[in-house]
Amino acid sequence: MKLVVFEDRTLVDTKYQAEAAKLAGKKTVFQETDRKLNNGDIKYKDAVKQKAGFLKDLEVEKVYNVIKETPLISGAVETISKLKSRGIKTGIISDYDIFAEKIKDDLNMDYSCANELEINEGKITGKIKGHILKDRGQALEDIAREAGVPLKETAVVCMSNNKHTFKKAGLSIIDPSKDLKEVTMHVFGEFNVDDMIKEINEQEIKIRQLKKEILDKKAAISNINTRRRELINQIKIKNNEANRSKELRDELNEKIKTFKNERNKINEIVKGLLEEFNKLKETAPKGDFRGMGRELKKMEWHLQTTVMEIKKEDDLVKKIEKLKTELNEYKDLIEVSKKIDKEKKKSRRVHEKILSLSNESQQHHEKFLEAIREIREIESKIDEQNKEKNEIISVLENLKAELRDARERLKSLERNIKNIETENVIKTSKETERELKKKADNIYKRFKKGEKLDLEDIYLLRRFDLV
């Protein structure tokens, strides 16, 4: 190989272009266009036009800063240096020259090819200047032409989703390992098959272990989901209990409200009767009519239950009649007083009902609060389960990424061995072909001497156009 060309994403972090678009506030749409391009939903030409538009008004200096802050893939500098030390020219392909030229200069590469962004007063205009590349495969051809190297003597280091565009390259190195060490091994044929077979075995063991760990983590997540569902069902039950307690409490509170209104009405009646009582008291004789009433009852009871002499009984009857006459002067006052006592009794009965219902309502309220407290405790347990699940998911994602890397590495090793085997077959075939040609030349010498030839001898002469 005389020329090795790299896609930009094999040398620097693949997100650097989107980070530049972020400065223009267009990162999301920029990435969406990239996604469509990778999925084959949009042509390369249309994609680079759209993405150029997303970079409009972006300062070039800021783009350079993004590239400067973007880390190189491990081993990029060493790989380019090693290739150049062996006399092999290097090139880089990118969508836009502003990226390609900067990476080229930073890595001291020989060539770059990309679409040229139009720049005015230090800012990107959002347009492409001049010819637009058909695809990245055309960029490879342009670099090879500029370097004066036949395509069959070029190697391209590319991402797997772009490999179809580099069919004309002499060698395609797809998705190289993260430290790029395989690039020079491919180019210089420095692979050690025994080491690769050993690593293949190690990767296969690692893949099996990772698969087991992933299954374990998925099982753990499944168990957490089961526990979460159980807790959620408990919350539903507690919610029903809380709602029922709240309904009963609210129903009782409505009854209490009704009774309080009734009590208030009674108290208003009592208030009116008291006002009437006080007015009557102003015109009534001065005296203790309540005490007189108690004395009358006592005397009447004594008369009814005690055997007395006729004279004493007559005296008691006279006293009773006299007391009744005196009490008659308090008739209206007594009547109002009785009404007040009656209404007060009604008010007390209603009040007792209010107290009873209030106690019952408080019990339901306490049950409601207890259900809410238990719900909070269950929700706290769910939060713990979610936290545990998120931690496992994070580990799981890392395991999946590690598994993908291991699978990619395994495929890369298998490709390397296959390439070596193919090269050996071709080499052996070439050596066999040279031996057969040499044998045919000797047969031709015998033929010219007039020696007798068999059918196999004649076949060899005809195969190499000697007869």
Phi and psi in degrees as a GROMACS rama.xvg file:
@    title "Ramachandran Plot"
@    xaxis  label "Phi"
@    yaxis  label "Psi"
@TYPE xy
-111.863  -13.5266  LYS-2
-145.296  129.704  LEU-3
-120.197  121.423  VAL-4
-112.812  134.577  VAL-5
-111.082  138.003  PHE-6
-72.2371  144.527  GLU-7
-55.4543  -36.2784  ASP-8
-72.5007  -6.72942  ARG-9
-91.5006  -6.50373  THR-10
-114.441  -29.3052  LEU-11
-130.14  165.805  VAL-12
-55.0981  132.2  ASP-13
-65.5504  -15.0254  THR-14
-91.6568  2.5818  LYS-15
-64.8241  -35.6268  TYR-16
-66.1501  -41.688  GLN-17
-65.0936  -33.8095  ALA-18
-66.0204  -35.0804  GLU-19
-66.4427  -43.0759  ALA-20
-63.3439  -27.7619  ALA-21
-61.0608  -35.9675  LYS-22
-63.0475  -27.1277  LEU-23
-92.8384  2.94175  ALA-24
74.1306  24.3427  GLY-25
-125.364  24.1317  LYS-26
-60.7373  -44.7739  LYS-27
-63.0119  -49.2959  THR-28
-69.2869  -31.4272  VAL-29
-62.2525  -47.6959  PHE-30
-66.2477  -35.6082  GLN-31
-64.3947  -40.0057  GLU-32
-64.9004  -40.918  THR-33
-59.8219  -41.7186  ASP-34
-62.7101  -43.4531  ARG-35
-62.8237  -38.9919  LYS-36
-64.2791  -45.6355  LEU-37
-64.6711  -31.7395  ASN-38
-85.9442  -2.43539  ASN-39
77.8315  17.1593  GLY-40
-85.2309  -8.68722  ASP-41
-147.589  147.154  ILE-42
-76.5555  155.58  LYS-43
-58.4375  -45.3597  TYR-44
-58.9203  -45.2731  LYS-45
-66.6059  -36.9976  ASP-46
-64.7719  -46.3335  ALA-47
-66.8836  -31.345  VAL-48
-65.4342  -46.7466  LYS-49
-62.7412  -46.7812  GLN-50
-66.0472  -33.9091  LYS-51
-61.5945  -39.4488  ALA-52
-63.2297  -32.5413  GLY-53
-70.4439  -19.2918  PHE-54
-92.4678  4.56482  LEU-55
-56.2909  137.334  LYS-56
70.6839  8.30925  ASP-57
-79.9844  132.678  LEU-58
-71.8827  133.209  GLU-59
-59.7044  -39.4302  VAL-60
-61.1398  -36.4232  GLU-61
-67.3986  -36.0265  LYS-62
-64.383  -43.415  VAL-63
-58.8769  -38.8249  TYR-64
-65.0202  -37.8  ASN-65
-62.5368  -45.6595  VAL-66
-64.8661  -39.6018  ILE-67
-61.9911  -37.9775  LYS-68
-83.9155  -9.46463  GLU-69
-81.5201  124.041  THR-70
-69.0963  142.356  PRO-71
-76.0652  152.121  LEU-72
-63.9261  139.099  ILE-73
-53.6387  128.367  SER-74
90.6211  2.00902  GLY-75
-62.2019  -48.8113  ALA-76
-61.1654  -46.2409  VAL-77
-64.5278  -38.8357  GLU-78
-65.4372  -48.3966  THR-79
-61.3427  -42.3256  ILE-80
-61.9114  -42.384  SER-81
-66.9134  -41.12  LYS-82
-61.8276  -45.7122  LEU-83
-66.4874  -32.3681  LYS-84
-67.4292  -23.0768  SER-85
-93.6972  8.59555  ARG-86
82.4406  13.3375  GLY-87
-94.2313  129.388  ILE-88
-78.056  151.342  LYS-89
-127.392  150.416  THR-90
-145.368  162.649  GLY-91
-131.515  142.785  ILE-92
-116.948  133.316  ILE-93
-143.865  171.422  SER-94
-71.6387  -34.2328  ASP-95
-134.403  144.197  TYR-96
-63.2355  -29.6997  ASP-97
-61.0337  -32.1135  ILE-98
-83.2423  -47.3535  PHE-99
-59.777  -46.7931  ALA-100
-64.5287  -40.1041  GLU-101
-65.304  -45.1817  LYS-102
-66.4726  -41.0612  ILE-103
-57.1054  -48.2158  LYS-104
-66.443  -41.4876  ASP-105
-63.3192  -33.9257  ASP-106
-100.823  3.29781  LEU-107
55.9329  47.5995  ASN-108
-88.6054  168.272  MET-109
-89.2481  -38.7743  ASP-110
-135.81  156.638  TYR-111
-145.064  152.481  SER-112
-146.83  129.118  CYS-113
-166.334  169.063  ALA-114
-73.1317  140.136  ASN-115
-91.2045  117.363  GLU-116
-77.447  136.775  LEU-117
-77.7512  131.982  GLU-118
-125.565  134.677  ILE-119
-134.506  120.965  ASN-120
52.8644  45.4643  GLU-121
77.6039  8.29108  GLY-122
-126.426  148.316  LYS-123
-76.3472  131.401  ILE-124
-84.0819  -15.4125  THR-125
91.9722  4.32442  GLY-126
-115.926  159.181  LYS-127
-102.755  132.058  ILE-128
-91.4136  128.747  LYS-129
74.2518  -148.571  GLY-130
-69.4111  138.901  HIS-131
-102.551  130.602  ILE-132
-62.1732  140.249  LEU-133
-66.0977  -43.8607  LYS-134
-165.015  -178.253  ASP-135
-72.9711  -21.6305  ARG-136
-63.108  -37.1423  GLY-137
-64.8838  -35.7172  GLN-138
-62.319  -38.8208  ALA-139
-61.8845  -45.7668  LEU-140
-61.571  -40.8334  GLU-141
-63.8417  -41.9577  ASP-142
-66.0758  -43.4365  ILE-143
-61.1184  -39.9859  ALA-144
-64.9925  -43.4036  ARG-145
-64.5819  -36.3041  GLU-146
-82.0974  -12.0473  ALA-147
70.613  34.3386  GLY-148
-115.908  128.788  VAL-149
-60.5267  145.938  PRO-150
-59.2708  -30.7423  LEU-151
-69.2233  -15.5855  LYS-152
-105.255  20.679  GLU-153
-110.277  149.633  THR-154
-121.315  140.154  ALA-155
-120.189  134.211  VAL-156
-104.848  111.008  VAL-157
-138.261  167.801  CYS-158
-83.2158  152.296  MET-159
-59.8593  -34.3973  SER-160
-72.0824  -10.1252  ASN-161
-111.181  2.89628  ASN-162
-60.0057  -30.1791  LYS-163
-66.838  -20.2638  HIS-164
-84.4982  -6.44942  THR-165
-116.522  35.6178  PHE-166
-64.1996  -25.7301  LYS-167
-82.4446  -9.78027  LYS-168
-68.4448  148.765  ALA-169
-68.0949  -31.2514  GLY-170
-147.826  131.438  LEU-171
-112.114  124.189  SER-172
-108.58  104.981  ILE-173
-99.0935  133.703  ILE-174
43.9051  65.0383  ASP-175
-62.8227  161.017  PRO-176
-61.3849  161.62  SER-177
-62.8802  -23.3252  LYS-178
-98.8834  8.72047  ASP-179
61.1123  10.0121  LEU-180
-64.3994  -23.4175  LYS-181
-75.3515  -19.069  GLU-182
-60.668  -54.2135  VAL-183
-67.7829  -31.1899  THR-184
-65.342  -39.7049  MET-185
-64.3159  -49.6877  HIS-186
-65.5127  -42.0882  VAL-187
-95.8921  -2.44599  PHE-188
63.6091  42.3643  GLY-189
-100.011  20.7676  GLU-190
-72.4934  141.264  PHE-191
-106.898  108.478  ASN-192
-60.7076  -41.5715  VAL-193
-61.4625  -43.1994  ASP-194
-64.1395  -39.5357  ASP-195
-67.716  -40.3179  MET-196
-62.7168  -40.777  ILE-197
-62.3124  -44.3304  LYS-198
-67.4924  -34.9133  GLU-199
-59.0089  -45.199  ILE-200
-60.9982  -42.2903  ASN-201
-63.8111  -42.0685  GLU-202
-66.1561  -37.9281  GLN-203
-64.9428  -40.9852  GLU-204
-63.932  -44.2757  ILE-205
-61.1148  -42.3285  LYS-206
-62.1915  -43.0464  ILE-207
-61.9843  -43.2834  ARG-208
-63.8598  -42.9421  GLN-209
-63.9087  -41.0135  LEU-210
-59.9637  -42.9472  LYS-211
-63.8765  -44.6177  LYS-212
-62.4645  -40.32  GLU-213
-63.371  -43.5863  ILE-214
-62.2963  -40.3543  LEU-215
-62.404  -43.1788  ASP-216
-66.6683  -39.1981  LYS-217
-64.0486  -38.8421  LYS-218
-64.675  -40.4696  ALA-219
-61.9618  -42.3124  ALA-220
-63.7681  -40.6236  ILE-221
-61.7138  -41.8615  SER-222
-64.3557  -40.9734  ASN-223
-63.3285  -41.6903  ILE-224
-61.1856  -39.4386  ASN-225
-63.2754  -46.8597  THR-226
-62.7916  -39.4856  ARG-227
-62.6648  -42.1266  ARG-228
-61.8365  -40.5355  ARG-229
-62.689  -43.8136  GLU-230
-64.8253  -39.7101  LEU-231
-64.0156  -38.3052  ILE-232
-63.9879  -38.8383  ASN-233
-62.7015  -39.9347  GLN-234
-62.4359  -40.8251  ILE-235
-60.2717  -43.5144  LYS-236
-62.9834  -46.6538  ILE-237
-65.5012  -34.8886  LYS-238
-62.344  -43.1337  ASN-239
-62.5044  -42.8239  ASN-240
-62.5518  -44.8738  GLU-241
-62.3962  -43.7143  ALA-242
-64.799  -39.9069  ASN-243
-66.3081  -44.2826  ARG-244
-61.9454  -39.6559  SER-245
-65.5956  -41.7625  LYS-246
-61.6127  -47.3744  GLU-247
-63.103  -42.7006  LEU-248
-60.7154  -45.9394  ARG-249
-66.1266  -36.8514  ASP-250
-62.9493  -44.935  GLU-251
-65.0688  -39.6051  LEU-252
-63.3019  -33.9451  ASN-253
-66.1953  -40.4467  GLU-254
-64.9435  -42.7077  LYS-255
-59.3712  -42.1545  ILE-256
-60.1708  -42.103  LYS-257
-63.819  -44.9468  THR-258
-66.675  -36.3817  PHE-259
-64.0045  -39.4434  LYS-260
-62.4003  -40.9248  ASN-261
-64.1372  -44.2775  GLU-262
-62.5914  -40.1554  ARG-263
-62.4817  -38.7942  ASN-264
-64.3576  -43.7359  LYS-265
-62.4229  -43.5441  ILE-266
-63.2546  -32.8117  ASN-267
-66.5151  -38.6644  GLU-268
-63.2222  -45.3507  ILE-269
-59.9506  -42.1341  VAL-270
-59.4031  -43.3235  LYS-271
-65.1808  -41.2014  GLY-272
-64.8927  -37.9418  LEU-273
-64.2386  -39.4337  LEU-274
-62.9251  -42.2173  GLU-275
-64.6949  -41.2856  GLU-276
-61.2515  -44.1984  PHE-277
-66.8684  -35.0981  ASN-278
-67.474  -43.5201  LYS-279
-64.5049  -34.5368  LEU-280
-65.3381  -28.5036  LYS-281
-67.5866  -32.8961  GLU-282
-99.5612  -10.8803  THR-283
-79.8257  157.046  ALA-284
-58.4374  153.241  PRO-285
-78.5295  127.153  LYS-286
166.806  167.802  GLY-287
-96.9806  86.1925  ASP-288
-66.618  -28.3053  PHE-289
-69.6754  -42.6494  ARG-290
-64.1704  -39.2304  GLY-291
-63.4862  -40.0954  MET-292
-64.629  -39.4034  GLY-293
-67.002  -39.5737  ARG-294
-65.3861  -39.584  GLU-295
-61.0629  -45.372  LEU-296
-63.3589  -38.5784  LYS-297
-65.4907  -42.2916  LYS-298
-68.1265  -43.8961  MET-299
-61.729  -40.7869  GLU-300
-64.8247  -39.9656  TRP-301
-65.5683  -39.9306  HIS-302
-64.2032  -39.3509  LEU-303
-77.3278  -26.5714  GLN-304
-113.228  -4.35334  THR-305
-118.919  136.287  THR-306
-87.4849  121.849  VAL-307
-130.984  166.714  MET-308
-68.0994  155.309  GLU-309
-60.4699  -40.3103  ILE-310
-63.317  -45.7721  LYS-311
-65.0803  -38.387  LYS-312
-65.1891  -41.6574  GLU-313
-63.2231  -41.8784  ASP-314
-60.9724  -39.7802  ASP-315
-67.5092  -39.3471  LEU-316
-63.3645  -41.6457  VAL-317
-62.3846  -42.8402  LYS-318
-61.9557  -40.1177  LYS-319
-63.0951  -43.3617  ILE-320
-65.1813  -41.4964  GLU-321
-62.273  -42.383  LYS-322
-66.7315  -36.7451  LEU-323
-64.2407  -40.479  LYS-324
-62.0755  -43.5327  THR-325
-63.8206  -42.7187  GLU-326
-67.4933  -25.3674  LEU-327
-62.1209  -27.3439  ASN-328
-69.0408  -18.0938  GLU-329
-102.184  17.4053  TYR-330
-53.0935  -53.1905  LYS-331
-64.1924  -40.6281  ASP-332
-64.1093  -41.4651  LEU-333
-65.3877  -40.9366  ILE-334
-61.7026  -45.0576  GLU-335
-65.6321  -38.4482  VAL-336
-62.0772  -40.6212  SER-337
-63.045  -41.6278  LYS-338
-62.5117  -40.953  LYS-339
-61.0943  -45.4917  ILE-340
-61.941  -40.5759  ASP-341
-63.7865  -45.9205  LYS-342
-67.5678  -36.4031  GLU-343
-63.8142  -38.1494  LYS-344
-63.0035  -42.8186  LYS-345
-61.2399  -42.1512  LYS-346
-62.8382  -40.8915  SER-347
-64.6687  -41.4267  ARG-348
-61.7054  -44.5267  ARG-349
-62.8989  -40.833  VAL-350
-62.1273  -40.642  HIS-351
-62.9767  -39.3787  GLU-352
-62.6655  -42.0656  LYS-353
-61.0877  -43.9655  ILE-354
-63.0054  -43.5892  LEU-355
-62.6149  -46.436  SER-356
-66.5661  -35.6127  LEU-357
-64.0762  -41.5275  SER-358
-62.2909  -44.0158  ASN-359
-64.7062  -41.262  GLU-360
-63.0025  -40.5356  SER-361
-62.8057  -38.3084  GLN-362
-61.42  -45.175  GLN-363
-66.0336  -35.7789  HIS-364
-64.3621  -41.9268  HIS-365
-64.9896  -38.4543  GLU-366
-63.6401  -39.6266  LYS-367
-61.3948  -47.8353  PHE-368
-62.9923  -38.562  LEU-369
-64.9525  -41.2328  GLU-370
-63.3312  -41.3165  ALA-371
-63.3806  -42.6453  ILE-372
-60.8785  -43.7883  ARG-373
-65.2989  -37.514  GLU-374
-61.7449  -43.0516  ILE-375
-61.2966  -40.2014  ARG-376
-64.1235  -42.7755  GLU-377
-65.4011  -41.5051  ILE-378
-61.5639  -36.7009  GLU-379
-63.3888  -39.7459  SER-380
-65.3959  -38.5245  LYS-381
-63.9713  -40.4295  ILE-382
-60.113  -40.7237  ASP-383
-63.9242  -41.402  GLU-384
-64.0764  -41.2943  GLN-385
-63.8167  -41.3637  ASN-386
-62.0569  -45.8595  LYS-387
-62.2928  -41.5879  GLU-388
-62.873  -44.6067  LYS-389
-62.1938  -38.5165  ASN-390
-63.4013  -42.8381  GLU-391
-66.8467  -40.4956  ILE-392
-60.8306  -40.7099  ILE-393
-61.2111  -45.379  SER-394
-63.772  -41.0223  VAL-395
-61.5521  -43.6726  LEU-396
-61.7251  -40.4721  GLU-397
-64.0549  -40.2145  ASN-398
-64.7456  -41.1053  LEU-399
-63.3293  -42.1518  LYS-400
-63.6708  -40.4475  ALA-401
-64.8605  -38.5851  GLU-402
-65.3125  -42.5123  LEU-403
-60.3834  -44.4834  ARG-404
-61.3371  -42.6362  ASP-405
-64.8997  -40.4592  ALA-406
-65.9673  -42.3249  ARG-407
-62.5986  -42.0635  GLU-408
-63.3626  -40.72  ARG-409
-62.9214  -44.1611  LEU-410
-62.0938  -40.6182  LYS-411
-62.1828  -43.9646  SER-412
-64.3582  -42.3783  LEU-413
-64.4674  -38.0885  GLU-414
-63.9744  -42.1267  ARG-415
-60.2384  -45.4774  ASN-416
-64.2843  -40.9649  ILE-417
-62.8579  -41.3094  LYS-418
-63.3137  -41.8509  ASN-419
-63.486  -42.9684  ILE-420
-62.0625  -41.4417  GLU-421
-62.5735  -44.834  THR-422
-61.2397  -39.2463  GLU-423
-66.344  -39.6931  ASN-424
-62.6353  -45.1236  VAL-425
-62.4188  -42.3085  ILE-426
-62.761  -46.442  LYS-427
-62.0963  -40.8968  THR-428
-61.3981  -41.459  SER-429
-65.4155  -41.3839  LYS-430
-63.9281  -42.3699  GLU-431
-63.0493  -40.0608  THR-432
-62.5994  -41.0643  GLU-433
-64.2838  -39.9542  ARG-434
-64.5131  -41.2377  GLU-435
-66.0118  -37.8922  LEU-436
-63.1745  -42.978  LYS-437
-61.5863  -42.6668  LYS-438
-63.4319  -40.9678  LYS-439
-62.709  -38.5191  ALA-440
-62.4868  -41.3065  ASP-441
-65.6701  -38.7843  ASN-442
-64.7087  -39.33  ILE-443
-62.6416  -38.344  TYR-444
-62.9328  -41.9848  LYS-445
-65.4697  -38.3178  ARG-446
-61.1976  -43.6753  PHE-447
-65.8541  -26.1288  LYS-448
-81.1285  -6.3931  LYS-449
90.3734  11.4244  GLY-450
-72.0413  154.953  GLU-451
-78.2319  135.568  LYS-452
-115.25  148.213  LEU-453
-92.8382  178.718  ASP-454
-62.2777  -38.31  LEU-455
-63.8185  -39.1886  GLU-456
-63.3143  -45.8682  ASP-457
-62.9717  -38.7348  ILE-458
-60.3354  -44.623  TYR-459
-63.9877  -39.8236  LEU-460
-63.205  -41.8552  LEU-461
-70.8166  -33.4764  ARG-462
-62.0015  -36.7249  ARG-463
-103.14  20.2052  PHE-464
55.5796  39.2281  ASP-465
-91.0457  -15.8127  LEU-466
